[in-house]
Amino acid sequence: MYIGIVIGFIGLLLIGDHIGRKALMLLCLSSLTIGLAITIFCANLTIAGIGLSICAAGCGASYNVCFMFLS
């Protein structure tokens, strides 16, 4: 999960410079939703870990994007 947070923090924020704040927020929330769906419908523990990493990537990046919206 922590690897997903770091990837989301660095990767999605670098992409966000090019696509804008609104599109980045949609990308983060869709990543969060897809990760949660994978985790809910997983068949084994490995798939659940992958789903949680995807979910953490979206959550880690959206945490910082929210502060950009407030400023």
Secondary structure as a PSIPRED ss2 file (coil, helix, strand):
# PSIPRED VFORMAT (PSIPRED V4.0)

   1 M C   1.000  0.000  0.000
   2 Y H   0.000  1.000  0.000
   3 I H   0.000  1.000  0.000
   4 G H   0.000  1.000  0.000
   5 I H   0.000  1.000  0.000
   6 V H   0.000  1.000  0.000
   7 I H   0.000  1.000  0.000
   8 G H   0.000  1.000  0.000
   9 F H   0.000  1.000  0.000
  10 I H   0.000  1.000  0.000
  11 G H   0.000  1.000  0.000
  12 L H   0.000  1.000  0.000
  13 L H   0.000  1.000  0.000
  14 L H   0.000  1.000  0.000
  15 I H   0.000  1.000  0.000
  16 G H   0.000  1.000  0.000
  17 D H   0.000  1.000  0.000
  18 H H   0.000  1.000  0.000
  19 I H   0.000  1.000  0.000
  20 G C   1.000  0.000  0.000
  21 R H   0.000  1.000  0.000
  22 K H   0.000  1.000  0.000
  23 A H   0.000  1.000  0.000
  24 L H   0.000  1.000  0.000
  25 M H   0.000  1.000  0.000
  26 L H   0.000  1.000  0.000
  27 L H   0.000  1.000  0.000
  28 C H   0.000  1.000  0.000
  29 L H   0.000  1.000  0.000
  30 S H   0.000  1.000  0.000
  31 S H   0.000  1.000  0.000
  32 L H   0.000  1.000  0.000
  33 T H   0.000  1.000  0.000
  34 I H   0.000  1.000  0.000
  35 G H   0.000  1.000  0.000
  36 L H   0.000  1.000  0.000
  37 A H   0.000  1.000  0.000
  38 I H   0.000  1.000  0.000
  39 T H   0.000  1.000  0.000
  40 I H   0.000  1.000  0.000
  41 F C   1.000  0.000  0.000
  42 C C   1.000  0.000  0.000
  43 A C   1.000  0.000  0.000
  44 N C   1.000  0.000  0.000
  45 L H   0.000  1.000  0.000
  46 T H   0.000  1.000  0.000
  47 I H   0.000  1.000  0.000
  48 A H   0.000  1.000  0.000
  49 G H   0.000  1.000  0.000
  50 I H   0.000  1.000  0.000
  51 G H   0.000  1.000  0.000
  52 L H   0.000  1.000  0.000
  53 S H   0.000  1.000  0.000
  54 I H   0.000  1.000  0.000
  55 C H   0.000  1.000  0.000
  56 A H   0.000  1.000  0.000
  57 A H   0.000  1.000  0.000
  58 G H   0.000  1.000  0.000
  59 C H   0.000  1.000  0.000
  60 G H   0.000  1.000  0.000
  61 A H   0.000  1.000  0.000
  62 S H   0.000  1.000  0.000
  63 Y H   0.000  1.000  0.000
  64 N H   0.000  1.000  0.000
  65 V H   0.000  1.000  0.000
  66 C H   0.000  1.000  0.000
  67 F H   0.000  1.000  0.000
  68 M H   0.000  1.000  0.000
  69 F H   0.000  1.000  0.000
  70 L H   0.000  1.000  0.000
  71 S C   1.000  0.000  0.000
